[in-house]
Amino acid sequence: MKTFVKYFLGGLLFVAALALPLTIGQGTISWQDLFGRHTSMMQEIVWNIRLPRIIFAFLVGASLSLVGAAFQVLLRNELATPYTLGISSGGALGAVIAIKTGLVIYVLGFSSSVVFSIAGSLLTVGIIFFIARERYEISTFTLLLAGVTIGLFFSAMILFIHYLADFTETYRMIRWLMGALDVVGWRYPLAVLIIFIPVFIYLFLNASAFNLLLSGSEIARSRGVDVRSLQKWSFIASSILVGTCVSMAGPIGFIGLIVPHVVRLIFGPDHRKLFVLVILLGGVFLVWADTVARTIIAPAELPVGIITSLIGGPFFIYLLVRDKVGR
């Protein structure tokens, strides 16, 4: 009975955390606006702007948190994030190139910046995986170093393109790099959802193997885990998911760092629970970060990446200090 009450209250809190942002913003929303027979302007705003934006923010936050939890085990580094391997830098470079060249390309309704960003992320995945591959398993040390190096190289390329750009192009680049969730309609949320579902299923089905990997690859291998296959497919699937999110929302940082640590601290390291809880907490966290970003200086909006970085920066420093003191 206590377990049922706990889950019931948790479900109510989760629904409220996603429903309340619908009512926050300019204009008062009534039940007639939400479910009335006659279409009103506020009804259009809720169903075609606010609700898709909330779902999109939830999916992006859930994706980055999920991948962060997986990468911290795969790399055996508690400071690993979805951006540690330079995937976000590859996606950002692709988007910046699209903005600078002014190419107008639409694939399945997605703009050239999204298409180029996905291509840049996939190129980064291919380069890193090629560098880090070894005979029996992917070298986590080489993977980490390769990712950081490629990320720095791509960041330098972005700065070079910035230097060559005019004022209008520079503004568009900087605005994109700050992260944004201001979508209209359901195309972007559905695109992320299509990638998110199979990645989550794969990681969740291998949660027990991730638990064994916490003790080291040798112990995991002795317990029957195919470490190389787990590393390879987890890395590829997670990187594609991150690349998709970055291409559509920009490089929103620190969520993949903050949320997995908070969940581990409260609920423990069991990945059968961890993978589910990081999705819920990460999604809600980004929804509310975006709500703050769009209301704190209304009618103008702050890029959501500023809010997440302001929260994530001090938390990252705390982890570094705690690790130093622990030694």
C-alpha positions in Angstrom: 0.0 0.0 0.0 2.8 2.4 0.9 4.5 1.6 -2.4 1.3 2.4 -4.3 0.8 5.7 -2.5 4.4 6.6 -3.2 4.1 5.9 -6.9 0.7 7.6 -7.1 2.0 10.8 -5.4 5.1 10.7 -7.6 3.0 10.4 -10.7 0.8 13.3 -9.7 3.9 15.5 -9.0 5.3 14.5 -12.4 2.1 15.4 -14.2 1.8 18.7 -12.3 5.5 19.6 -13.1 4.7 19.3 -16.9 1.2 20.8 -16.8 2.0 23.9 -14.8 4.3 25.4 -17.4 1.4 25.4 -19.8 -0.3 28.1 -17.7 2.9 30.2 -17.3 3.3 33.0 -19.9 1.4 35.9 -21.4 -2.3 35.6 -21.4 -4.7 33.7 -19.1 -5.6 30.1 -20.0 -9.1 28.7 -19.2 -10.5 25.2 -19.7 -12.5 26.6 -22.6 -9.3 27.6 -24.3 -7.9 24.1 -23.9 -10.9 21.9 -24.7 -13.5 24.2 -26.3 -15.2 23.3 -29.5 -14.4 26.5 -31.2 -10.7 27.2 -31.9 -9.4 30.4 -30.2 -6.1 32.1 -30.5 -5.1 31.0 -27.0 -6.1 27.4 -27.9 -3.8 27.6 -30.9 -1.0 29.0 -28.7 -1.4 26.1 -26.2 -1.6 23.2 -28.6 0.7 24.4 -31.4 3.3 26.4 -29.4 3.4 25.8 -25.7 2.6 22.1 -25.5 5.0 21.1 -28.3 7.7 23.2 -26.7 7.2 21.5 -23.3 7.3 18.0 -24.9 10.3 18.9 -26.9 12.1 20.3 -23.9 11.2 17.2 -21.9 12.5 14.8 -24.6 15.8 16.8 -25.0 16.4 16.9 -21.3 15.5 13.2 -20.9 17.8 12.3 -23.8 20.8 14.2 -22.6 20.4 12.9 -19.0 20.0 9.3 -20.2 23.1 9.6 -22.4 25.0 11.2 -19.5 24.2 8.3 -17.2 25.4 5.8 -19.8 28.6 7.7 -20.7 29.7 8.0 -17.1 29.7 4.2 -16.9 31.1 3.6 -20.3 34.0 6.0 -19.7 34.3 5.2 -16.0 34.4 8.9 -15.3 31.9 10.7 -13.2 32.6 14.0 -15.0 31.7 12.5 -18.4 28.8 14.2 -20.2 27.2 13.8 -23.6 29.5 16.7 -24.7 32.7 15.2 -23.4 33.3 13.3 -26.7 33.1 16.4 -28.9 29.7 15.4 -30.4 28.1 18.7 -29.6 31.1 20.5 -31.1 30.8 18.5 -34.3 27.1 19.3 -34.5 27.7 23.0 -33.8 30.4 23.2 -36.5 27.9 21.7 -39.0 25.3 24.3 -38.1 27.8 27.2 -38.2 28.9 26.1 -41.7 25.3 26.0 -42.9 24.7 29.5 -41.5 27.9 30.9 -43.1 27.5 29.4 -46.5 23.8 30.4 -46.6 22.8 27.0 -48.1 19.1 26.4 -48.2 18.4 22.7 -48.0 15.4 21.0 -46.6 15.3 17.2 -45.9 12.0 15.9 -44.6 11.1 19.4 -43.6 14.2 20.1 -41.6 16.4 23.1 -42.3 19.9 23.1 -43.6 21.3 24.0 -40.1 19.7 20.8 -38.7 20.8 18.7 -41.6 24.4 19.9 -41.4 24.4 19.6 -37.6 23.4 16.0 -37.7 26.0 15.3 -40.4 28.7 17.0 -38.2 27.7 14.9 -35.2 27.8 11.7 -37.1 31.2 12.6 -38.6 32.5 13.1 -35.1 31.1 9.8 -33.9 32.8 8.0 -36.9 36.2 9.7 -36.2 36.2 9.0 -32.5 35.1 5.4 -32.9 37.8 4.8 -35.5 40.5 6.2 -33.3 39.4 4.4 -30.1 38.7 0.9 -31.5 40.9 -1.9 -30.2 40.8 -5.7 -30.6 38.7 -6.7 -27.5 37.0 -3.5 -26.4 36.9 0.2 -27.0 39.6 2.0 -25.1 37.8 4.4 -22.7 41.0 6.4 -22.1 41.6 6.8 -25.8 37.9 7.6 -26.4 37.9 10.4 -23.8 41.2 11.9 -25.1 40.1 11.7 -28.7 36.7 13.3 -27.9 38.3 16.2 -26.0 40.9 16.8 -28.7 38.3 16.7 -31.6 36.0 18.9 -29.6 38.8 21.5 -29.1 39.7 21.3 -32.8 36.1 21.8 -33.9 35.7 24.7 -31.4 38.7 26.4 -33.1 37.1 25.9 -36.5 33.9 27.5 -35.2 35.9 30.5 -34.0 37.6 30.8 -37.4 34.3 30.8 -39.1 33.0 33.4 -36.7 36.0 35.6 -37.6 35.1 35.4 -41.3 31.4 36.0 -40.7 29.5 39.3 -41.0 27.4 40.8 -38.1 24.2 39.1 -39.1 25.8 35.7 -39.5 27.7 36.0 -36.2 24.4 36.9 -34.4 22.7 33.8 -35.8 25.6 31.6 -34.9 25.9 32.9 -31.4 22.2 32.6 -30.8 22.1 29.0 -32.1 25.1 28.1 -29.9 23.3 29.3 -26.8 20.6 26.7 -27.2 16.9 27.3 -27.9 13.7 25.3 -27.6 11.3 27.7 -29.3 9.7 25.2 -31.7 6.3 25.5 -33.4 4.4 22.4 -34.2 5.2 18.8 -33.6 7.9 18.0 -36.2 10.9 18.4 -33.8 9.4 16.6 -30.8 8.4 13.6 -33.0 11.8 13.5 -34.6 13.5 13.3 -31.2 11.0 10.8 -29.9 11.6 8.4 -32.8 15.3 8.3 -32.0 14.8 8.4 -28.2 12.5 5.3 -27.9 14.9 2.6 -29.4 17.9 4.1 -27.6 16.2 4.0 -24.2 14.9 0.4 -24.9 18.4 -0.8 -25.8 20.0 0.9 -22.7 17.3 -0.3 -20.3 17.5 -3.9 -21.6 21.2 -3.8 -20.9 20.9 -2.2 -17.4 22.2 -5.3 -15.6 25.3 -5.3 -17.9 25.9 -1.6 -17.0 25.7 -2.5 -13.3 28.4 -5.1 -13.8 30.5 -2.7 -15.8 30.6 -0.5 -12.7 33.0 -3.0 -11.2 35.3 -2.9 -14.2 35.4 -4.4 -17.7 37.3 -7.5 -16.6 34.7 -8.5 -14.0 31.9 -7.7 -16.4 33.5 -9.9 -19.1 33.9 -12.7 -16.6 30.2 -12.5 -15.8 29.3 -13.0 -19.5 29.0 -9.4 -20.7 30.1 -8.7 -24.2 31.9 -5.5 -23.2 33.0 -4.5 -26.7 29.5 -4.9 -28.2 27.9 -3.1 -25.3 30.4 -0.2 -25.6 30.2 0.0 -29.3 26.4 0.0 -29.7 25.8 2.1 -26.6 28.2 4.7 -27.8 26.8 4.8 -31.4 23.1 4.8 -30.3 23.7 7.5 -27.6 25.8 9.6 -29.9 23.1 9.6 -32.6 20.5 10.6 -30.0 22.8 13.5 -28.7 23.5 14.6 -32.3 19.8 14.8 -33.0 19.1 16.8 -29.9 22.0 19.2 -30.6 21.0 19.7 -34.2 17.5 20.8 -33.2 18.0 22.5 -29.8 21.6 23.6 -30.0 24.4 22.6 -27.5 22.5 22.7 -24.1 25.1 21.9 -21.6 25.4 20.3 -18.1 22.1 18.4 -18.0 23.9 15.2 -18.7 26.3 16.0 -15.8 23.9 17.2 -13.1 20.9 14.9 -13.4 22.7 11.5 -13.3 24.7 12.5 -10.2 21.6 13.8 -8.4 19.7 10.6 -9.1 22.6 8.4 -8.0 23.0 10.4 -4.8 19.3 9.9 -3.9 18.3 6.5 -5.4 21.6 4.7 -5.8 23.5 3.4 -8.8 21.2 0.6 -10.0 20.7 1.3 -13.7 17.4 -0.5 -13.8 16.0 2.4 -11.8 18.6 5.0 -12.8 17.8 5.0 -16.5 14.1 5.6 -15.8 14.6 8.2 -13.1 17.2 10.3 -15.1 14.7 10.6 -17.9 11.9 11.9 -15.6 14.1 14.3 -13.7 16.2 15.4 -16.7 13.0 16.1 -18.7 11.3 18.1 -16.0 14.5 20.0 -15.2 14.9 21.2 -18.8 11.1 22.1 -19.0 11.4 24.3 -16.0 14.7 25.8 -17.1 13.1 26.7 -20.4 10.1 28.1 -18.5 12.4 30.4 -16.5 14.2 31.3 -19.7 11.1 32.4 -21.5 9.5 34.3 -18.6 12.3 35.9 -16.6 12.7 38.9 -18.9 9.3 38.5 -20.8 8.3 39.4 -23.4 11.9 38.7 -24.5 13.5 35.3 -24.0 16.8 34.1 -22.6 18.5 31.2 -24.4 17.9 28.1 -22.2 21.6 27.2 -22.5 22.4 30.2 -20.3 20.0 28.9 -17.5 21.4 25.4 -17.6 25.0 26.6 -17.6 24.4 29.0 -14.7 23.1 26.0 -12.7 25.6 23.4 -14.1 28.8 25.5 -13.8 28.8 25.7 -10.0 27.7 22.0 -9.7 30.6 21.0 -12.0 33.1 22.9 -9.8 31.6 21.2 -6.7 32.3 17.8 -8.2 35.9 18.8 -9.0 36.4 20.1 -5.5 34.8 17.0 -3.9 36.9 14.7 -6.0 40.1 16.6 -5.0 39.2 16.5 -1.3 38.2 12.9 -1.5 41.8 12.0 -2.6 
